[in-house]
Amino acid sequence: MASSTCVLALALLALSASACTSKPRAKTEEDLRRELKGLPYLGSVPLSPAGSKKRGLVINDRTRRYDGYRYFTLYTRAEGYLIDADGALLHTWKSPALQSDDALVRMSPFMSGWQQAELTASGHLLALISRGGIVDLDWDSRVVWQAEMLAHHELFVASNGEIETLIDAFRMVEADDRRVLIIDNQVVRLASDGKEGQRVSIYDALMAHPEWRGRLQKIVAALPVVDADHLPPIEVPISHPAYAALAEARRPERVAALKSLIATGKAPIPGREAIALLRYANVRENPFDIFHSNTARWLPEHPKGLWKEGSILVSIRNLDLLMVVDPSQYGKIVWWWGPGEIERQHEPSILANGNILLFDNGSERGWSRVIEVDPSTKQIVWQYGDGKGTRFFSFAEGGVQMLPNGNTLIAISNEGRTIEITRDGVVVWEFYMPLQSRNRRFIAYRFHALDKSASAAIQEKYLSPNRPQP
């Protein structure tokens, strides 16, 4: 391991309350799949025997990798990390802003820390606190502004400075002869100072589409009845990291709040607490979360006119659906693709050629891939990962970014590692999350690189030895 990698590993390991010392129990891939499927977003994954000793940078081909800085956050930690391409830790941001209280963290670990972050060339880090909101921090972690909202999964800064995010909204909808609670997702556009602008409802967009209206009505009609008085038993062992969350959700006062929320669609408790309650009270299923959208990206005009500038690319995980909506037409769907082709996908983005790059989790087939889709033909034109010779798997989470040199950066979240590959699939950079605790590895939802100009700007402004200290 290179010396710079050792520096990063030691710096991050110093943050851990207890490092992994005992030998991890061997688990099969099916064991891991079941655990992740039933109880996601715990912020860490079990260590495999083969990967337990891998920390920091393990592959670094300086002749073919991209040279820009990279940055990431770790689930359950309100911290962001900036590293160089050699794995050396350059800077850390920290802030308690908008963090959950201890009781909520016990019930919902995924609502603590920063779910993801976006770093700008100005050195500001915008951090997303799941169902807490967004906070803008300067280089020295001072809060510039914060916006409290039920935001989750997405924090995208467009070229015009506007910010796209996703929020949850409780909603009662018609399902044959009954009214049922769902969690609607809404795309929210913010100004660069955090002031909220336009919203687009995913439910309304789908209901207005002639084909998706019928599909959505069938999904809603098939939702099971959740009886808060007869919740399924907690079968997770007390030793499991999620047991505390499940037990916290079963406290009598929380069950009473759950009954009221299911019946009326109005939360008698704070919104982020209600979201956590819906997820964990029913143990392994959250039937109210029919969309689970995870991406909302501002788009330039498509080269072939499929959509116009300012449209939004949305990923709806639970429907295996990518769609483009036009906010100027009240969220009209102008393009869609996915069902039957992808499974529980993450982080689609538009490429310079107009194609879409995305992380296809393959949660049911048991292996993941990264694909490039031509939206004009709806055909897959490039793929990395085949479940055989090139095999990796992230049941949940995951991300992908096309780099300026044509390489692809892939966050394999549930394996706790990120790789950079060439167009022909050669791994030229591989980084394992260094922080481990109790036979588990902390994970990153997304892992991004800055372009060289932004890296140079940060280097010149903040990393110069002559920079004044705060």
C-alpha positions in Angstrom: 0.0 0.0 0.0 1.4 3.4 -0.9 2.4 5.7 1.9 -0.3 8.3 1.1 -2.9 5.5 1.3 -1.6 4.6 4.8 -2.0 8.3 5.8 -5.7 8.2 4.7 -6.3 4.8 6.4 -4.8 6.0 9.7 -6.7 9.3 9.6 -10.1 7.7 9.0 -9.4 4.8 11.4 -8.7 7.2 14.2 -12.3 8.3 13.9 -13.6 4.8 14.8 -14.6 4.0 18.3 -13.4 0.4 18.0 -11.5 -1.1 15.1 -12.1 -4.5 13.7 -9.9 -7.0 15.6 -11.6 -10.4 15.5 -11.8 -12.7 12.5 -15.0 -12.2 10.6 -17.4 -15.1 10.1 -17.5 -16.3 6.5 -20.8 -15.4 4.8 -22.1 -16.5 1.5 -23.3 -14.0 -1.1 -26.9 -15.2 -0.5 -26.4 -14.4 3.2 -25.4 -10.9 2.3 -28.2 -10.4 -0.1 -30.9 -11.5 2.4 -29.4 -9.2 5.1 -29.2 -6.2 2.8 -32.6 -6.8 1.3 -34.4 -7.0 4.7 -32.6 -4.3 6.6 -30.9 -1.7 4.3 -29.2 1.6 5.1 -27.4 0.6 8.3 -24.3 2.5 7.1 -22.0 -0.5 7.0 -21.8 -4.0 5.5 -20.3 -7.2 6.9 -16.6 -7.8 6.1 -15.9 -10.7 3.8 -12.8 -12.8 4.7 -11.2 -11.9 1.4 -11.7 -8.2 1.8 -11.3 -7.7 5.5 -7.6 -6.5 5.2 -8.2 -4.2 2.2 -8.3 -0.6 3.2 -7.7 2.6 1.1 -6.1 2.5 -2.3 -5.1 -1.0 -3.6 -4.9 -0.3 -7.3 -3.4 2.9 -8.7 -2.3 3.0 -12.4 -1.1 6.6 -12.7 -0.7 6.4 -16.4 -4.4 5.6 -17.1 -6.4 6.8 -14.1 -7.9 10.3 -13.9 -5.9 12.8 -11.9 -8.8 14.9 -10.4 -9.5 15.1 -6.6 -12.2 12.7 -5.3 -14.6 13.2 -2.4 -17.2 11.1 -0.5 -19.2 10.8 2.7 -19.8 7.8 4.9 -23.3 6.8 6.0 -24.0 7.6 9.7 -21.2 10.1 9.9 -21.7 13.9 9.4 -18.3 14.2 7.7 -17.1 14.7 4.1 -13.6 13.7 2.9 -11.5 15.0 0.0 -8.7 12.9 -1.3 -6.3 13.1 -4.2 -5.9 10.4 -6.9 -3.1 8.8 -4.8 -5.5 8.3 -1.9 -4.0 11.0 0.4 -6.5 12.7 2.7 -6.5 16.5 1.9 -9.4 17.8 3.9 -12.4 16.9 6.1 -15.7 18.8 6.6 -17.7 18.2 9.8 -21.0 19.8 11.1 -23.8 18.8 13.5 -26.3 20.9 11.5 -29.7 19.3 11.0 -28.6 16.0 12.6 -31.2 13.7 14.3 -31.5 13.3 18.0 -30.4 10.1 19.7 -33.8 8.4 19.8 -34.3 8.9 16.1 -30.9 7.6 15.3 -31.6 4.5 17.3 -34.8 3.9 15.3 -33.3 5.0 12.0 -29.5 4.9 11.5 -29.8 6.0 7.9 -31.0 9.4 9.1 -27.8 10.2 10.9 -24.7 11.6 9.1 -24.6 12.7 5.5 -26.2 10.6 2.8 -24.2 12.3 0.1 -22.5 15.6 -0.7 -21.6 17.8 -3.6 -18.3 19.7 -3.7 -18.1 22.9 -5.7 -15.0 24.6 -7.2 -15.4 27.3 -4.6 -14.6 24.8 -1.9 -18.1 24.7 -0.5 -19.6 21.4 0.4 -23.3 20.9 0.2 -24.3 18.0 2.4 -27.6 16.1 2.3 -28.9 14.8 5.6 -31.5 12.1 4.9 -35.0 13.5 5.6 -33.3 16.4 7.5 -32.4 18.8 4.7 -29.4 20.4 3.0 -26.6 22.4 4.5 -24.1 24.5 2.7 -20.7 24.6 4.4 -17.6 26.7 3.5 -14.1 25.2 3.5 -13.9 25.6 7.2 -17.2 23.9 7.9 -19.0 27.1 8.8 -22.7 27.0 7.8 -23.5 29.4 5.0 -27.2 28.3 4.8 -29.4 25.4 5.6 -32.8 24.2 4.4 -34.8 21.9 6.5 -36.9 19.5 4.5 -37.6 15.7 4.0 -34.8 15.5 1.4 -33.2 12.2 0.5 -30.9 10.5 -2.0 -30.3 13.3 -4.4 -28.3 16.5 -4.2 -27.4 17.7 -7.7 -25.9 21.1 -8.5 -26.7 22.1 -12.1 -24.4 24.1 -14.4 -26.5 27.2 -13.7 -26.1 26.9 -9.9 -29.6 25.5 -9.2 -29.9 22.5 -7.0 -32.1 19.5 -7.5 -33.2 17.3 -4.6 -36.0 14.8 -3.8 -38.4 15.0 -0.8 -41.0 12.7 0.7 -44.6 13.8 1.1 -47.4 11.8 2.9 -50.4 11.4 0.7 -53.8 9.6 0.9 -54.8 8.2 -2.5 -57.8 6.2 -3.9 -57.3 2.4 -4.2 -60.6 0.9 -5.5 -63.0 1.2 -2.5 -60.5 2.5 0.1 -58.1 5.3 0.7 -54.5 4.3 1.4 -51.4 6.1 2.6 -48.4 6.4 0.2 -45.1 8.3 0.4 -45.1 10.5 -2.7 -41.8 11.7 -4.0 -41.4 15.3 -5.2 -38.6 16.8 -7.2 -37.6 20.1 -5.7 -35.6 22.8 -7.4 -33.6 25.2 -5.1 -31.8 28.4 -5.9 -28.1 28.5 -5.2 -28.9 30.1 -1.8 -31.2 27.3 -0.8 -34.5 29.1 -1.4 -37.1 26.6 -2.7 -38.6 27.0 -6.1 -40.7 24.6 -8.3 -41.9 21.2 -7.2 -42.9 18.2 -9.4 -44.9 15.3 -7.9 -43.9 11.9 -9.1 -47.4 10.6 -8.3 -49.0 13.3 -10.3 -46.6 12.9 -13.3 -47.3 9.2 -13.5 -51.1 9.5 -13.1 -51.1 12.1 -15.9 -49.4 9.6 -18.3 -51.8 7.5 -20.3 -49.9 4.2 -19.9 -48.5 4.7 -16.4 -51.8 5.8 -14.9 -53.2 2.2 -15.2 -50.0 0.7 -13.9 -49.9 2.9 -10.9 -53.5 2.3 -10.0 -52.8 -1.5 -10.0 -49.8 -1.0 -7.7 -51.8 1.1 -5.3 -54.8 -1.3 -5.3 -52.4 -4.2 -4.5 -50.9 -2.5 -1.4 -51.4 -4.6 1.7 -53.3 -3.5 4.7 -50.9 -2.7 7.6 -52.5 -3.2 10.9 -50.5 -1.3 13.6 -52.2 -3.4 16.3 -50.8 -6.7 14.8 -47.3 -6.0 13.5 -45.1 -8.9 12.6 -42.7 -10.1 15.3 -39.1 -9.0 15.4 -37.1 -12.0 14.2 -33.8 -10.2 13.9 -31.3 -11.3 16.6 -30.5 -8.8 19.4 -26.9 -8.8 18.2 -27.9 -7.6 14.7 -27.1 -3.8 14.1 -30.7 -3.2 13.2 -32.3 -4.7 16.3 -32.3 -1.4 18.2 -34.0 0.4 15.3 -36.8 -2.2 15.1 -37.3 -2.2 18.9 -37.4 1.6 19.1 -40.2 1.6 16.4 -42.3 -0.7 18.6 -42.6 1.6 21.6 -46.3 2.1 22.4 -46.3 5.8 21.7 -44.7 5.2 18.3 -47.2 2.5 17.4 -50.0 5.0 18.3 -48.5 7.5 16.0 -48.2 4.9 13.2 -52.0 4.1 13.5 -52.9 7.8 13.2 -50.6 8.3 10.2 -51.9 5.3 8.3 -55.5 6.4 8.9 -55.2 10.1 8.0 -52.0 10.7 6.1 -51.1 13.3 8.6 -48.1 12.8 10.8 -48.7 13.5 14.5 -44.9 13.5 15.0 -42.1 15.2 13.1 -41.9 14.2 9.4 -38.5 12.6 9.5 -39.5 10.5 12.6 -42.7 9.4 10.7 -40.6 8.3 7.7 -38.4 6.2 10.0 -41.4 4.7 11.7 -43.0 3.6 8.4 -39.8 2.0 7.4 -38.9 0.1 10.6 -42.2 -0.6 12.4 -43.3 -3.2 9.9 -39.9 -4.9 10.2 -39.0 -5.9 6.6 -41.3 -4.1 4.3 -42.4 -0.5 3.8 -45.4 -0.8 1.5 -46.0 2.9 1.6 -42.8 3.6 -0.2 -44.0 2.8 -3.7 -41.5 4.9 -5.6 -38.2 5.3 -3.6 -36.9 7.7 -6.2 -33.1 8.2 -5.9 -32.0 10.6 -8.7 -33.2 14.0 -10.1 -30.9 15.7 -12.6 -31.2 18.9 -14.5 -30.8 18.2 -18.2 -29.4 20.2 -21.1 -31.3 20.0 -24.4 -31.0 16.5 -25.9 -29.0 16.5 -29.2 -31.9 14.8 -31.0 -34.6 16.8 -29.4 -36.0 14.2 -27.1 -36.3 16.8 -24.3 -35.5 20.5 -23.9 -33.1 22.3 -21.5 -34.3 22.3 -17.9 -36.1 19.0 -18.1 -35.3 16.6 -15.2 -34.1 13.0 -15.4 -35.6 11.0 -12.6 -34.8 7.5 -11.3 -37.7 5.6 -9.5 -36.0 2.6 -8.0 -39.1 0.6 -6.9 -40.6 0.8 -10.4 -37.3 0.1 -12.2 -38.0 3.3 -14.1 -36.1 6.1 -15.6 -38.1 9.1 -16.9 -37.6 12.6 -18.1 -40.2 15.2 -16.9 -40.7 18.7 -18.2 -41.4 21.2 -15.3 -42.6 23.8 -17.8 -45.4 21.4 -18.7 -46.4 20.7 -15.1 -44.2 17.6 -14.9 -45.2 16.0 -18.1 -43.3 12.8 -18.9 -41.6 13.2 -22.2 -39.4 10.0 -22.1 -39.3 6.8 -20.1 -37.6 3.4 -20.1 -36.5 0.7 -17.7 -39.1 -1.9 -16.6 -38.0 -5.4 -17.7 -34.5 -4.1 -18.5 -33.1 -2.9 -15.2 -33.5 -3.6 -11.5 -33.5 -1.0 -8.6 -31.1 1.3 -10.5 -29.1 4.3 -9.1 -27.6 7.5 -10.3 -28.4 7.9 -14.0 -26.7 10.8 -15.7 -26.6 12.4 -19.1 -23.5 12.1 -21.2 -22.1 14.6 -23.7 -23.4 12.4 -26.6 -27.0 12.4 -25.2 -26.8 8.9 -23.8 -27.6 7.9 -20.2 -25.1 6.2 -17.9 -26.5 4.4 -14.8 -25.7 1.8 -12.1 -28.1 -1.1 -12.6 -28.1 -2.9 -9.2 -29.7 -6.2 -10.4 -31.0 -6.8 -6.9 -33.0 -9.8 -7.9 -30.6 -11.4 -10.4 -27.8 -11.1 -7.8 -25.2 -9.1 -9.8 -24.8 -5.5 -10.8 -23.6 -3.7 -13.9 -23.0 -0.3 -15.3 -24.7 0.4 -18.6 -24.9 3.2 -21.2 -28.3 3.6 -22.9 -29.1 5.4 -26.1 -32.5 7.1 -25.2 -33.4 7.6 -28.9 -33.4 3.8 -29.5 -33.7 2.6 -25.9 -30.9 0.2 -26.5 -27.9 -0.6 -24.3 -24.8 0.4 -26.2 -22.1 -0.3 -23.5 -22.0 -2.4 -20.4 -19.5 -3.3 -17.6 -20.4 -6.3 -15.4 -21.8 -9.5 -16.7 -22.3 -11.6 -13.5 -19.5 -14.0 -14.7 -16.0 -12.9 -15.4 -16.7 -9.3 -14.4 -18.8 -9.7 -11.2 -19.7 -7.2 -8.6 -22.9 -6.6 -6.6 -24.6 -3.9 -4.6 -28.1 -4.9 -3.7 -28.8 -1.3 -2.6 -27.2 2.1 -3.2 -24.4 2.4 -5.7 -23.3 5.2 -8.1 -21.4 5.9 -11.3 -19.8 8.9 -12.9 -18.2 9.4 -16.4 -14.9 11.1 -16.0 -13.5 13.7 -18.4 -10.8 11.3 -19.7 -13.4 8.7 -20.7 -12.9 6.5 -17.7 -15.8 5.5 -15.5 -15.9 5.8 -11.6 -18.1 3.2 -10.0 -19.2 3.2 -6.3 -20.0 -0.4 -5.4 -21.5 0.7 -2.1 -22.4 -2.7 -0.6 -18.9 -4.0 -1.2 -17.4 -0.9 0.4 -15.2 0.0 -2.5 -15.0 2.2 -5.6 -13.3 1.4 -8.8 -12.2 3.4 -11.9 -12.3 1.6 -15.2 -11.2 2.3 -18.7 -13.7 2.0 -21.6 -12.5 -1.5 -22.3 -13.1 -2.5 -18.6 -9.6 -2.4 -17.1 -9.6 -1.5 -13.5 -7.0 1.3 -13.1 -7.9 2.6 -9.6 -9.5 0.8 -6.7 -10.3 2.2 -3.3 -11.7 0.4 -0.2 -13.5 2.4 2.5 -10.8 2.4 5.3 -13.1 2.8 8.3 -14.1 -0.5 9.9 -15.8 -1.4 13.2 -17.1 -4.6 14.7 -16.4 -6.7 11.6 -18.2 -4.3 9.4 -17.0 -1.8 6.8 -18.5 1.7 6.6 -19.9 2.5 3.1 -20.4 5.4 0.8 -23.6 5.9 -1.1 -21.8 7.9 -3.9 -18.2 8.6 -4.7 -17.4 11.5 -7.1 -14.4 13.1 -8.7 -13.8 16.8 -9.5 -12.6 17.8 -12.9 -9.0 19.1 -13.2 -10.0 22.8 -13.3 -12.0 22.5 -10.1 -9.3 20.5 -8.4 -6.7 23.1 -9.4 -8.9 26.0 -8.1 -9.2 24.2 -4.7 -5.5 23.5 -4.7 -4.6 27.1 -5.3 -7.2 28.7 -3.0 -7.2 26.3 0.0 -4.3 23.9 -0.1 -1.4 26.4 -0.6 1.0 26.5 2.4 0.6 30.3 2.5 -3.2 30.1 3.0 -4.3 32.2 6.1 -5.7 30.0 8.8 -9.2 30.7 10.3 
